[in-house]
Amino acid sequence: MDDDVSSPEVGNTDRADIPTEAEIMSGIADVRLSPSDHQRIKDLVNGEEMQHIKNYDRRYLIVGAGGKTGAATRRMDVYDLLNDRDGAISTRLEDFGLTPDEIELWIRVFDILCGRATHIVGVFEDFDGGYVWELGLLFAPSYRKKVWVLKQRYPDEQTERDKFDNGMAASHVEVLLTGDRCLEWCDEDELYDAVSQLP
């Protein structure tokens, strides 16, 4: 999407702008991979980390900000809290060792992880990160039924718009950030309470 395209406000998304599952899956299929890329994905899918995940009844895929930020730290807190549950394991795309040079493999591996997860948990404080592309896949009906969103709530409408107004994500906001699977929080205590409400 062009950078100069303005995005609608939260809740004002035109349904005609929301891509279908077929359009999202077509985008995944359109990625062209080399034989070595296919082998890399095969190695990951059959590797120790993926095999380890299969041994758990509840498999949480944690989505959100990475790096060395406060948002990334809070995402890891959610990861740890859910990982500590009996019979559960948390995972992130980063756990599979993909490098920035392998960006074209990320969406394929993320798609596989979504399929293997029993619960997909998004921890969102804004839509200003490279993780925003993940929302497209989370929006797909086949995965949406697994998605829970932990969304930071800001004290005023202007800040809320500033944090969550993103053309790439706008078409998914209405579905993912509304309803009983979106739990809002203002501070870390509320975030941890929201985590306790997840199945």
C-alpha positions in Angstrom: 0.0 0.0 0.0 1.3 3.5 -0.8 2.7 5.5 2.1 0.6 8.5 1.2 -2.7 6.7 1.4 -4.6 8.0 4.4 -6.1 5.3 6.6 -9.6 5.5 8.1 -10.2 6.0 11.8 -10.7 3.0 14.0 -14.3 1.8 13.6 -14.8 3.6 10.3 -13.4 0.9 8.1 -15.2 0.4 4.8 -15.9 -3.3 4.4 -15.1 -3.1 0.7 -11.5 -2.3 1.8 -11.2 -5.5 3.9 -9.4 -8.2 1.9 -10.9 -11.7 1.7 -9.2 -14.8 3.0 -8.6 -15.8 -0.7 -6.8 -12.5 -1.4 -4.6 -12.9 1.7 -3.7 -16.5 0.9 -3.1 -15.6 -2.7 -0.5 -13.0 -1.4 1.3 -15.8 0.4 1.2 -18.1 -2.6 2.6 -15.3 -4.8 5.9 -15.3 -2.9 8.5 -17.1 -5.0 11.0 -19.1 -3.1 14.2 -20.7 -4.3 14.9 -24.5 -3.7 17.2 -23.5 -0.8 14.4 -21.4 0.7 12.0 -24.3 0.5 14.6 -26.5 2.2 15.1 -23.9 4.9 11.3 -23.9 5.6 11.2 -27.7 5.5 14.1 -27.8 8.0 12.3 -25.4 10.3 8.9 -27.2 10.1 10.6 -30.5 10.9 13.1 -29.1 13.3 13.5 -29.6 17.0 11.6 -26.4 18.0 8.5 -27.2 15.9 8.5 -30.9 17.1 8.7 -29.6 20.7 5.7 -27.4 20.2 3.6 -30.4 19.1 3.9 -32.0 22.5 1.6 -29.4 24.2 -2.2 -29.2 24.3 -2.2 -25.4 24.3 0.2 -23.7 21.9 0.2 -19.9 22.1 1.7 -17.9 19.3 2.6 -14.5 20.6 2.5 -11.7 18.0 3.6 -8.0 18.4 6.5 -5.7 18.8 10.0 -7.1 18.8 13.4 -5.6 19.4 14.5 -3.8 22.6 11.6 -1.6 23.5 9.1 -1.4 26.3 6.4 -2.9 24.1 8.7 -5.8 23.2 9.4 -6.4 26.9 5.6 -6.4 27.7 5.1 -8.9 24.8 7.7 -11.2 26.4 6.0 -10.9 29.8 2.8 -12.2 28.1 4.9 -14.9 26.4 6.3 -16.0 29.8 3.0 -15.9 31.7 1.3 -18.1 29.1 4.4 -20.4 28.8 4.2 -21.0 32.6 0.7 -22.5 32.4 0.3 -26.3 32.8 0.2 -28.1 29.5 1.0 -24.9 27.5 3.9 -23.5 25.5 4.5 -20.1 24.0 6.3 -19.4 20.8 7.2 -16.4 18.6 8.3 -16.2 15.0 11.7 -15.1 16.3 12.2 -18.4 18.1 12.8 -20.1 14.8 16.1 -18.2 14.0 15.0 -16.5 10.8 17.3 -13.6 9.9 16.3 -10.2 8.4 17.9 -11.5 5.2 15.2 -14.2 5.1 12.2 -11.9 5.1 10.5 -13.7 2.3 10.5 -16.9 4.5 8.9 -15.1 7.5 5.3 -15.0 6.1 5.4 -18.7 5.1 6.8 -19.8 8.5 4.3 -17.5 10.3 1.5 -19.1 8.3 2.7 -22.5 9.5 2.9 -21.4 13.1 -0.6 -19.9 12.9 -1.8 -23.3 11.7 -0.1 -25.2 14.5 -1.1 -22.8 17.3 -4.2 -23.4 19.3 -4.3 -19.7 20.4 -2.8 -16.7 18.7 -2.3 -13.8 21.0 -1.5 -10.3 19.7 0.0 -7.8 22.1 -0.5 -4.4 20.4 0.4 -0.9 21.7 0.4 0.7 18.3 0.5 -0.1 14.6 3.9 1.4 14.0 6.1 -1.7 13.6 7.2 -4.3 11.1 4.8 -6.8 12.7 1.8 -5.0 11.2 1.9 -7.4 8.2 1.0 -10.2 10.5 -2.4 -8.7 11.0 -3.3 -9.6 7.4 -2.9 -13.3 8.2 -4.6 -13.0 11.6 -7.6 -11.5 9.9 -8.1 -14.6 7.7 -11.3 -16.4 8.9 -9.4 -19.7 9.3 -7.1 -18.1 11.9 -9.4 -15.4 13.3 -11.2 -17.9 15.5 -7.9 -18.5 17.4 -7.0 -14.9 17.8 -7.1 -13.0 21.1 -5.9 -9.3 21.2 -4.4 -7.6 24.2 -4.7 -3.9 23.1 -3.3 -1.0 25.0 -6.0 1.7 25.6 -4.9 5.3 25.7 -6.4 8.1 27.8 -7.7 10.2 24.9 -9.1 9.7 21.4 -6.3 11.7 19.6 -3.5 9.5 21.1 -5.6 6.4 20.3 -5.8 7.5 16.7 -2.2 8.4 16.5 -1.1 5.0 17.8 -3.5 2.8 15.8 -4.0 4.8 12.5 -2.1 2.8 9.9 -3.1 2.3 6.3 -1.7 -1.2 6.2 -3.6 -2.3 9.3 -6.8 -0.3 9.0 -8.7 -2.9 7.1 -8.2 -5.4 10.0 -8.8 -3.0 12.9 -12.6 -3.3 12.9 -12.6 -7.1 13.2 -9.5 -7.7 15.4 -9.9 -4.8 17.8 -13.6 -5.2 18.6 -15.6 -7.9 20.3 -15.0 -10.2 23.3 -11.7 -11.5 22.0 -10.1 -8.0 22.4 -9.0 -7.2 25.9 -7.9 -3.7 26.6 -5.4 -2.5 29.2 -3.8 0.8 30.3 -0.9 -0.3 32.5 1.1 -3.5 33.2 -1.2 -4.6 36.0 -4.2 -4.5 33.7 -2.2 -6.3 31.0 -1.3 -9.1 33.4 -5.0 -9.3 34.5 -6.0 -9.5 30.8 -3.6 -12.4 30.3 -5.2 -14.2 33.1 -8.5 -14.0 31.2 -7.2 -15.8 28.2 -8.2 -19.5 27.8 
